[in-house]
Amino acid sequence: MQPPPNERDLIERAQQGDKSAVSILYEAYVQGIFQYISYRVESDTVAEDLTGDVFLRMVRGLAEYKYTGAPLGAWLYRIAANRIADYYRENRYGTAIAISEETESDSSDLFSDMAQKEEQTHLREALQSLSEDYQNVLILRFIKDMPHAEVAEAMGKTESAVRIMQHRALKALAGVLGKITGNTSERRNDQHE
């Protein structure tokens, strides 16, 4: 996700009430913010709601926003991380992740679609079992493909802290994924016996 080339100008115009500038900024970042949130919550429906909240907060907060040279996306990811934390505080009960039933029945490769959804479900489960900082660093670095400097800006940390955290988060994720996929394999073997 690249910021628009004239982002600073767009921000200034949006701060002055230019609706087309707000719309351009929204379009530039909405898909990335949605993807980031969708890996942190149990369903795309919740991710859509939280994404809407992020951009509502963007519009409300633009007047006080100070351009620092960092992409607006760093600020939006911080808003998204805070909104996700709020969501989990508001919904303290654990929500199970279910495989979506939105798979098209006329799909040419239904089993492939189901396997892909199951894989995404495993990744969501694994990510959600990690600390909030680990989730953030992995999603921003590998799913959103942000450079270390931007991740550091979004998380309010130094680049070296982000690099160390990334290394530790990857080790933790590998361990969790090993347990999840191991349990799934055991369940499949039990079903076939």
N, C-alpha and C positions, 0 to 999 in steps of 0.2 A: 504494500500500500504506500504509494508515493503521495506526498502532499501536493496540492495544486501548485503550479509554478509561481503564481502570483498570490500566494496564500496571505502574506502580510497585508496586501491591498484588500483582499477579500475580507479579512478580519476587520480592518478599519471600516470598510463599507458596511459590514454586518453590524458593527457596533453603532453605526449611525442610523440603523433601521432599514437598510437595503435588503429587502426580502429575497431578491435574486442571489445576492452574495451568501445569505444564510443557506439557501437551497443548494448552491454549488458546494459549500463546505459540507453540508449534510450528505450529498451524493458522493463526495470524495471519501468520506469516512464511514458511512453507515454499514456497508458490507463487512468491513474489517472489524468494526466494533461488535456487530452481530456474531461473527464467527468466534471472536474472542469470548464473548459471553456464553455462546452455545456450548463451548467446551467446559464451562464452569458450572452449568446448571443442568437439571435433569431432562429438559425438553426444549424443543425449538419454540414452542408457544411461550414458555417463560422467558426464553432469550429474546423473543420479539418484544414482549412487554418491557423488559429491562432496557432493551436498546432504545425504545421509545422514551423511557424515562431519562436515559443518558442525554439524548438530544434535546429534550425539554429543559433539562438542567443546563445544557450548553447555551440554549437561547436565553434563559434567565440569567446566566452568569457572564455572558459576553461583555456586558457593559463594564464589568470589573476586571476582565481578563487583560493581562499585561503580556504583550509579545516579548519573548526572551530570545528569539532566534531558533528555538526548538519548534518542531512541527506542532500544530494544534493537536494532532493525534496523541501526543504524550499527555496532554491535559485531559483529553477525552478518555484515554485508557485509565487514567487515575480516577476519573468520575465513574467509569464502568466498574473498576475494582471496588470502589466504595459502595456503589449501588448493589453489587453482588453480596458484599459483606452485610449490608442492610437487609437484603432479601433473606439471607440465611439466619440473621438474628430474628427477623419477623416470623420465620417458619422454622423454628427450632427442631421440629420433628423431622426425622430423616425421611427423605422421599426416595423410594426405590426407582431405579431407572429401568424403564421397559423398552423393549424393541418396538419401534414405531409400527403401527399398522397401516401406514400410508403407502406401503408398497403396492405398486400397480399390479393388478392381477394378470394383465396381458403382457407383462414384461417378458422379453425374450429370454432372459436369464434370471429367473426368480431366485434361484439358489445363490447366485453371485450377489444379487442385491441384498439378500438376507445376511450373507456372510459379511458384506461390507458394513451393514448396519450393526451387526453383532460386534465387529471389530471396533467401530466407533463407540459403541456402548462400553466395551472393555476399556477403551482409552479414557472415556469420561469417568468411569468408576475409578480407574487408577489415578487420574489427575485429582479427582475430588478427595481422595484419601491422603493427598500430600498437603503440606502447609500452604497457606495462601501465597506466601512469597515464592515457594517452589512452583506452584501453579502458574503464577504470573510470569515468572522468568521463562518457563518452558513454552507457554502459549505465545508470548510476545516474540521470543527468539525463533521458534521452529514452526509455529503455525502461521504467525503473522510475518515472519522473516525480517524482523527488525534488527538493525545492527546493535551491538552492545551499548553504544553511546545513547541511542534513543531509549533502549530498555532502562538504562540507568536513570535517564531523565524522567521517564514515566513512573518509575518506582521510587524516585527520590533517593537513589543510592549511587555509589561511585561505580565506575566501569569495572574496577578490579573486584569489588564486592559482587557485582553481577556475574562476572566470569566464575568466581569461586562457587557462588550459589548455583549457577547453571550446572557445573560439574557435579555437585552434591545432589541436585534435583534429578539429574539424569540417572545417577546410581540408584536413588530412591525409587524412581519411576520404573526402572528395569526390575527391581525387586518386587514391586507391587504387581506389575504386569505378569511376571513369572508366576506369582501366586494365583492371580485371577485366571490366566489361561490354563494353569495346571488344574485348578478346580473345575474348569469347564471340561477339560479332557477327561477328568475322573468321572464327572456326571454323564458324559456321553458314553464312556465305557460301561458304566453301571446300567445305562438304559439298553445297551446292546446285549447284555448278558442275560 
